[in-house]
């Protein structure tokens, strides 16, 4: 069970209260244009709640990996523009991260106004969790609200610093993420089914161990499946495999609750025009690599999903971004959408997949944080949640 965190209603927010809001506006950009604004729209309930109470909202976020230096390609300018469109008001962007200019702009806000400061990661103090940088941020607000679930597993300055100084609470998005994902750890309805995909099994060993203590069955897809297949002695051709994880995968398979693909879609190259073949998963020819689960596996996984009372899905079944290798992920996404049980898609590429296939509105909860969701399930807590609890007591 995840311990509760202070909520918006616990904060004394009134007309003229200046709120430092840590959001997660780490949206995908292409040529300076936002490709998917989910993380922006997900923050709107918290922003509107604060505006309705006359608060002055100072938003901050990271975007990309500028590595402590100013990088125009990682500017939050497109986010400020999109926020302006969604809120129907001007949302100015301070060119500074934290400093005199941002403070001046924050102090000049009117009740109900919203501003955004430039990318937190333009300053090396953010990822280094520099107390001086955190102190500069806290000057921008009277209270602090953390609504950045996608960054809550990072002990960065904007996440763990302000709650030590300012009255602090979780925003609506963070609160909902903790409620839903914590419920999977506490008392999920059964049968509880987990579906895991993605590239490297090493990235998910901890969460697999945690899920096997709670779920009834775990379905594996994506490139990580080939390390499990290798652990069973299968011939996997040129498929991605982590040799140093084979023994661990063999031990996990002994639980009897992990299912792996029986057939796969293979190709010599991973391209949008690749020539594909459908083969048994245990006899992949040399020179070919598995890039999607096969139709037999996809159909079986869909049948298992249909009978589940609770479903957690994190990670695609193949390289769904390329049409030759999208069928497995599309079938699983459709089955999750059709499932009558409670369905959770744990962020990252699987969340992108359900949106790409137009199924997001048929999922009970689509998380905004892939890594944060997995870490919360694995460890039962996150640095950002711990900071809110600690700060609330001071």
Buried (B, 14 or more C-beta within 10 A) or exposed (E): EBEBBBBBEEBEBEEEBBBBBBBBBBBBBEEEEBEBBBBBEBBBBBBBBBBEBBBBBBBBBBBBEBEBEBBEEBBBBBBBBBBBEBBEEEBBBBBBBBBEBBBEBBEEBEBBBBBBBBBBBBBBBBBEBBEEBBBBBBBBBBBBBBBBBBBBBBBBBBBBBBBBBBBBBBBBBBBBBBEBBBBBBEEBEEBBBBBBBBBBBEBBBBBBEBBBEBBBBBBBBBBBBBBBBBBBEBBBBBBBBBEEBBEBBBEBBEEEBBBBBBBBBBBBEBEEEBEBBEBBBBEBEEEBBBBBBBBBBBBBBBEBBBEBBBBBBBBBBBBBBBEBBBBBBBBBBBBBBEBEBBBBBBBBBBBBBBBBBEBBEBBBBBBBBBBBBBBBBBEBBBBBBBBBBEBBEE
